[in-house]
Amino acid sequence: MTRFTNNLPPALSGAALMLLAGLLFALVNTLVQQATMIAGLAPSHVAFWQYLIALLFSGPWLVAMGVKTLSTTRPLLHVLRVLLAAAGVQFWVMSLAHVPIWQAIALIMLSPFFVTFGASVFLREQASPERWCAVLTGFVGGMIILAPWSDAFSSHALLAVAAAAMWAFSSLLTKHLTATETPASLTIYLLMLLTPINAVLAINQGLAPRWDGTIWLVIGAGLLTALAQYALAKAYSLTDAAYLQPFDHLKLPLNVGLGIVAFGFVPPGSMWLGSALIVGASLFLLRQEMDTPPAKPPASGPATAPQQS
């Protein structure tokens, strides 16, 4: 992966890695949906093993960073941040156990609007009327995808919305902590705390793996999660987040395509209308942010926030 992208200009390398991360996450979502919706594994059980395997796969990087990165004066905020991230992971995997990929992935794209809302309410950041209009437009798109007025509405789709909210609030805490914490510290606390928190949440379902064909689904999801996180972090280390963000929206057709191929989940026309509103509004928010220099994530190693979409 690195040898190939080193031969390309940074901007092109970043875009290629962003696309690769999107494809890897789409494969992860397909494996997780196969393990939960089709094979019947408990979502909390799958989430535990997926992130434990990702943690083990990232072990050499953690060892290389050393104990010094654990020094912090704000341990409780680290724990709260990872609790929110773990809640997002649990809600996301539960959503994939019940709703088709196209609906879950479209709704997870509401996360930037929760970030804007949370930044205004909790961090007291100023939001212009244009930004509030963008947030409202994004949520209208989400309502079109949810279609609560339709007979096909499933309350399980709200789990993806909850995941978007939890990950957004975890991102806000990440932003708040960057004032005093290093990217390496944020990443290591995330990886170290996420697995035991997932273990507590999964203990009622049993932590022992099922020694049948499903174990390969979970192992594959864990390995691909680690690779996708690396590709994502590497992409952000090469070029600006504002430049990369439009490539992130390609995760929608990637997930929809795999959902059609693997499960025959063909989305209705309303999904594309709702998604167009969400993507358009999020691109507007991105344009509003472009005057603010983006923070650089760690140059290597896992991303500082769990992403599975």
N, C-alpha and C positions, 0 to 999 in steps of 0.2 A: 504493500500500500504506500509506504513512505518513499520507496525507491522510485515508484512510478510518478508520484506527485512532485518529487524533487526536480524532475526534468521539465516541469511546467512553470509558467509565471505564477506568482503568488495568488493573484486574483482568480486565475483559471484553476489552480490547485484547490483553492478554498471552495469554489463552486462545485468542482468534481467531488470533493470530500463531503460536502453538504448533501449532494445527490446520493452518494454512496450511503451516508448515514440514514437518509430517508428510506432507501431501499432496504437496508438492514433492519430498521425499525418496523417496516411493513412486514418483513419476513417474521420478525419476533411476534407481531400481533397475530399473524396467521397461525403460528405455532401455539401461541397461548389460547387462541380461540378453539383450535383443534383439541387442545388438552382439556379445556374447561367445558365448552359448549357441547362438543362431540363426544369426547372420552369420559366426561363426567368428573374430572378431578376438581377438588374444592379450590376456588380462586385464591384463598389465603395460602393454601399449601403450594400452589404453583408460584405465587409471588415470592414466598420464602425461598424456594429452591432456585428460582431464576436469579435472584439478586445475591444469594450465597455463592452460586457458581460464578457470577460476574465478579464478585469480590475476590474469590480465589484466583480467577484469571488475571485480576489487577494486582495480585500480591507482590510481584517483583517491583512494580512502581512504588507501592506503599513502603516497602523495605528501603528502597533507594531514597525516599523522602526523609526517613529518619524520625526519631521521637521528638526532635526539636520543634517540628511543625505542630505538635499538640499543645504547645504553650498558648493559653488564652486567659483572658480576664472575664469572659462572658460565656461560661459553659451552659448556663440555662437557656440562653438564646440559641445556642447550637442545638441543644436537645429539642427545643420547640420547633426549630426549622426542620429538623429531620422527622419529627412526629408528623408535621404537616405533609412533608414529602412522602412518608410512609402511608399516610391516609390517602394521598393521591394515587399511589401505586395500587393500594387495595381497591379503591373505587374503580380504577381503570380496569384492572383484571376482572372484577365482578361485572363490569359493563360488558366486557368481551364474552363473558359466559352466558349472556342473555340477549344481546342485541347485535345485529350484523355490523361488520367492520365499517361499512360506509357511514352508518349513523354515528357510531362511537367516534370515529376519526374526525368527522365534520364538527361534532359538538366539542371535542377537545380543543379545537381551534378558537374557542371562546376565551381561552386563557389570557390573551393580551388585554381583553376588555376588563377582566377581573383585576388585572395588574393596575390599569389606569384608575379604576374605581378605588382599589385599596390604597394606592399612592395618594389619592386625593383625601380620602377619609382618615387613614391612619398615619401617613407620613406628612400630611398637611401640604402636599405639593399642589401648586396652582394648576387647575385644568380649565382651559378655555371653553367657551360654548361650542366651538367646532369639535373639540375632543369629546364632549358629552354627547354631541350628535352622532359621532362615530361609534361611541359605546352603545348608544340606543340602537343604531342601525345594526350593529353586530348582534345584539340580543334579539332584534326582530328576525334576523337570519336564523338564529338559534331556535326561535319559536316556530318558524316555518319548517325546520328540520324535525323538531319534536312533534309538531302537529297534534297538540293535546285535544283538539276538537275532533280528531279522526278516530274511527273505530280501531285503526291499527296502532293507536298510541299505546306505548308500554312504559310504565313508570320506571322500568329498569334503565331506560335511556337517560333518566336523570342522574344515574351513577356517573356517566361520562361528564355531565355538567359539574357534578361535585368534584370529580378528579381535576377538571380544569381549574376550579376555584381553589382547591387545596394546593396545587402546583403553583398557581399564581401567588398565593399568600406566602408560600415557601420562597419563591423568587424575591418577593418584597423583603423578607427577612435577610436573604442573601445580600441584597442591595444595601440594607441597613448595616450588616456586619462588615461589609468591605471597607468601611471607614477605619476599622481597627484590626481586621483579620486579613491574612494573606489568602490568595486563591488556593494554595496548597492545603492550608489549614481547613478551609471550607470543604474541600473535596474529601480529605481524609476523615473528618468528622462525619460527613455524609455516609461514606462507605462503611465506616466502622460501626455506626449506630443503626443504619438501616436494616441490616440483617437481624440483630437481636430483637429489634422492634417488630419486624415481620414474623420472627419466631414466636413471640408472645401472642400475636394476633392469630397465628396458625395452629397454636398448640392444641386447641379443642378438636381440630380436624386431623391431628396426628402429623408428626414431622417426618416419620419414616417414609422413604420413597416407595412407590409401587414398582416392583421389579417385573414390569411387563413392557410392552412397546411404548407406553406413555413416558417412560423415563427418558427416552431419546428426544421426545418433544421438549421436555423441561430442560435437559442438558443443552440442546440446540438453542433454546430461547436464552439461556444464561450466557453461552459463549457469544451469540450474536449481539446480545445487549452490551457486553463489554467492548466488542469491536465497534459497535455503533457509537458508544460513548467516546471512544478514542477518536474515531473519525470526526465526530462533532467538535470535540475540543481542539483537534488539530486544525480543523477548518477555521475556527474562531481565532486561532493563534496566527493565522496567515493573513487575514484581511478583516475589514470592518464588519461588525454585526449588521449594520444597515444595508451593506451590499449583499450580504448572505441571506437576509430574511426572505426575500421573494423566492429563493430556491427552496426554502423550508415549506412553502405552500404546495410544492409539488408532491408532498407526502399524501395529499388527498387522492389524486389519481393513482398513485402507486398502491395505496391501501385498497381503493375501490377495485382496481384491476385484479389484485391478488384475491380479494374477496369473491369476485366473480369466478375466477379460475378454480379456487379451492372449494368454495361452498355454494356457488351459484347465486350469491347475494347481489341481485341487480337493483340499484337504487332507483327510486322514482324521480320524475322531473323536478319535484319540489326540493329534493336534496341539492340539485345544482343551483336553483334559485337562491336558496338559503345560504349555500356555500359562497356564491358570488357576492352576496351582501357582506358576509363575514370577512372574506378575503379583501374585498374593496375597502371596507372600513378599517381593517388592520393595516393595510398599506397606507391609508391616510394617516393613521396614528404614527406609523413608522416615519412618514415624511415630516410630521411635526417634531419628531425626536432627532432628526438628522442634524440639527444645529448643535446638539449636545454630543461631545466626543464620547464614543462608546468605550466602556471599560474593557480592558483586555483580560481574558481568562488565562489560565495557566497555559504555558507553551506546549506542554505535553501532559499525558495522563488523562484520567477520566474528566468528564464535565463536572461543573460544580453544582448541578441540579439534575435529579433523575428525570430522564425523558424516555418515554417508551412509545412515542407516536411519530 
